[in-house]
Amino acid sequence: MKKSSIINLIVSLLVIFIITSFQEEHDNKVNIIWDAQIDYLQGKEFAQKGITGQGLRIAILDGGFPGTNTHPALKHLIDRKKILSTWNFVKNKENVFTGDSHGTAVLSCIAGILNGRPLGLAPDADFLLAVTETTGEPRSEELNWAKAVDWAIDHGANIIQSSLGYTYHRYFTFDLDGRHSIAAQAAARAARKGVLIVNCNGNEGQSKWQTVVTPADADSILSVGAIDIVTGLVAGFSSVGPTADKRIKPNVCAPGKVITLNPKGGIRIMEGTSFSAPLITGFAACTWQMNRSLPAQDIIKMIEKSGHLYPYFDYSHGFGIPQASRIINPIQDTCSGKIAITEINQDLFIHVWNSNLSTVSPRNEPYLYFKFSDTLGFVIKYGAYRMESEAPLVLSLSEYNKGIIFQCSFNGEIAEWKVQK
């Protein structure tokens, strides 16, 4: 064999090896993300009991749904006539299978099934699809959103899923009190009529805006933040709370990096609270299917109580990541003395007994979540610390006054301390 032929063969084999290695690495990454978006919420526990959102009607307000009527992962919705009604508020016609594919990705995180593998928790729900977004950020988008809410109510929606938000183009952060914006007013109106609204908390965590978007600031709705699937802690891009009037937002959180559908076929990796929210929408549909006689506000409370941090909360994680097991078998608040708190001079010592034991957190990470709150219950400062040994966590009290409340959560245990200095 000629030398040139040998070189060509080696190069060809090397290329094949690199391509194969790259594909294996990509496939592993996809599988990790795909597993996380279901497992963090314990979605398989719903599925094993046949809880799949059956009987719930979900309206999705978004920018477009191209590929929804052709992608094999959503074929079950088309074949079983699960898409009950559509309306394009931008073009004033029924066709929604065009425009921005964001809506298709959101829908897939609720109802997609590819090769028998679910991307969301409610593949058997019924759907109403509405296009409200256009290019840019004109005021008409928010007006469309409000119109779509009324349309969804008129069409019998139980849940309205919205991965949209409006910020500095029309509002200041102090406007986000749940009553000021057009969208928040429409959301509150829907809540009063018994509809459960799920809205993303926003992706402004690393921007100058930083805080919650509207209508996520609305009262009586579920606002959803994003967590990093590697750490289980808040994702850097996720907007934080509270609202301008100091209410808890987000209410809960879910994975912020997910597998969604590519409208042209196949799948893709996407991230944002836009996809945390539909994961919780599917969770809400399953929760309501199990408790069909309850009103929407009770379902919201159940979902909050199922959070892995509940009754602890902060302004990044809310009450934590909802757990299907806590919906199926509700648990009681726990406080068995596994956390010891001592105040010495200007420091607070937090000692977690048996911190090396397996935890009940969604990813078995031994995080101690902590916060300082004023006498009115408003959080002043909060954080999370990984307890890698039984050595105590030491926090300085130099900046806090007497009477400030310290609270922490670890492995389902809650402990409190009132600053004595």
C-alpha positions, 0 to 999 in steps of 0.5 A, spaced: 500 500 500 502 506 498 504 511 503 499 516 501 493 511 501 496 509 508 495 516 511 489 517 508 486 511 511 489 514 518 486 520 517 479 517 515 479 513 521 481 519 525 475 523 523 470 517 524 473 516 531 472 524 532 465 524 530 463 518 534 466 521 540 463 527 539 456 524 538 457 520 544 458 526 548 452 529 545 448 524 546 450 523 554 449 530 555 442 530 552 440 524 556 442 527 562 438 534 561 432 529 558 432 525 565 433 532 569 427 535 567 423 529 569 426 526 575 427 533 578 420 533 579 419 526 580 415 526 574 415 518 573 411 517 580 405 521 576 406 517 570 406 510 574 400 512 577 397 514 570 397 521 572 398 524 565 394 531 565 387 527 563 381 532 563 385 538 564 385 544 558 391 548 558 391 554 554 398 556 551 400 564 550 406 564 546 409 567 539 408 561 535 407 554 534 411 552 527 411 544 527 406 542 532 402 539 527 407 535 523 412 533 529 412 526 530 413 528 538 406 531 538 403 527 533 398 524 539 395 531 540 393 531 533 391 524 532 387 524 538 384 532 537 387 534 543 388 541 540 381 544 541 382 551 539 387 556 536 387 563 535 393 568 532 392 575 535 397 578 531 394 576 524 387 575 527 386 568 524 386 561 526 393 559 524 398 558 529 402 553 526 407 559 524 411 564 527 416 564 532 418 556 534 418 558 542 411 556 543 412 549 540 418 548 545 414 550 550 408 545 548 413 540 548 415 541 555 408 539 557 406 534 552 412 532 548 413 524 547 419 522 542 420 515 541 416 513 547 420 518 552 416 524 555 419 531 555 413 533 560 408 531 565 402 532 561 401 529 554 394 527 555 391 534 557 387 538 552 390 544 549 388 551 546 394 555 542 394 562 542 399 567 538 400 573 542 407 576 540 410 579 534 417 582 533 420 587 537 416 589 544 410 593 542 405 595 547 400 591 542 403 584 545 401 585 552 394 587 549 394 581 545 396 577 552 390 580 556 385 579 550 388 571 549 387 570 557 379 572 556 379 568 550 382 562 554 377 563 559 371 563 554 374 557 551 374 553 558 381 553 560 383 550 567 390 552 566 394 558 562 401 557 561 405 563 559 412 563 558 412 571 556 414 577 560 414 585 560 419 589 563 423 596 561 420 597 555 414 599 559 415 599 566 419 600 572 421 595 577 417 599 582 411 598 578 411 590 579 406 590 584 401 585 581 396 591 580 399 596 575 401 592 569 396 590 563 398 583 564 398 583 571 391 585 571 388 580 566 392 575 570 388 577 576 382 577 573 383 570 570 385 568 577 378 570 580 375 566 575 378 560 577 383 559 572 390 557 574 396 561 571 403 559 570 408 564 568 415 564 568 419 569 573 423 571 567 431 571 565 433 578 568 437 575 573 444 577 570 441 584 567 440 591 570 433 589 571 434 583 575 428 582 578 421 578 576 417 580 570 410 582 569 405 578 569 409 574 574 408 579 579 401 578 579 397 575 585 394 568 586 398 565 580 404 560 580 411 564 578 416 559 576 424 560 577 429 556 574 435 552 577 441 549 574 441 542 573 448 540 575 447 544 582 440 544 583 441 551 585 438 557 582 440 558 575 444 565 574 439 568 569 433 566 573 429 573 575 429 573 583 424 576 587 420 579 591 415 583 587 415 591 588 410 590 594 415 584 597 411 578 596 414 571 594 416 570 587 418 566 584 413 561 588 417 555 586 422 553 581 424 547 576 430 545 571 432 551 566 436 547 561 431 542 557 430 538 551 425 541 547 423 539 540 426 542 533 420 544 529 423 542 523 424 535 526 428 532 532 430 535 538 434 541 541 437 544 548 434 550 550 434 554 557 430 559 560 425 560 565 421 559 559 421 552 559 421 551 567 414 554 567 411 549 562 414 543 566 411 546 572 404 547 568 405 539 567 406 538 574 400 542 576 395 539 571 397 532 574 396 535 581 389 537 579 387 531 575 388 528 582 384 533 586 379 535 581 374 538 586 379 543 588 379 550 586 385 553 583 388 557 589 388 550 593 392 547 587 397 552 587 398 551 595 399 544 594 404 545 589 408 550 594 407 545 599 410 540 595 416 544 594 423 541 597 424 547 601 417 548 604 415 551 609 422 555 607 422 560 602 427 565 599 427 570 593 431 565 588 428 558 589 421 560 592 418 554 596 423 550 592 422 544 586 415 541 587 416 533 588 410 529 585 411 524 592 409 530 596 402 530 592 401 523 592 403 522 599 403 529 603 408 530 608 407 534 615 412 539 617 418 536 620 423 539 626 426 533 629 432 537 632 437 535 627 439 542 626 443 546 632 443 554 632 448 557 637 449 565 638 456 567 640 458 574 641 457 577 633 457 570 630 451 565 629 453 557 629 449 552 625 451 545 626 447 540 622 447 533 625 448 527 621 450 531 615 453 526 611 447 522 611 443 521 604 439 527 603 432 528 601 433 534 596 432 532 589 439 531 587 441 529 594 446 535 595 447 537 602 445 544 601 443 548 607 439 554 605 439 560 610 436 567 610 435 573 615 428 576 615 426 582 619 420 583 624 415 583 618 417 577 615 421 580 609 427 577 607 434 581 608 439 576 606 439 569 603 443 564 601 445 556 600 451 553 603 454 546 601 455 542 608 461 537 606 462 535 613 459 536 620 463 542 622 458 548 623 457 554 618 459 560 622 455 567 619 457 574 622 451 577 625 455 584 625 450 587 620 443 585 624 439 588 629 436 584 635 430 581 633 432 579 626 429 572 625 434 567 622 431 561 618 434 555 615 432 548 611 436 542 611 434 535 608 427 537 610 428 540 617 427 547 619 430 551 624 429 558 627 433 563 631 431 570 633 438 574 634 439 576 641 445 581 641 
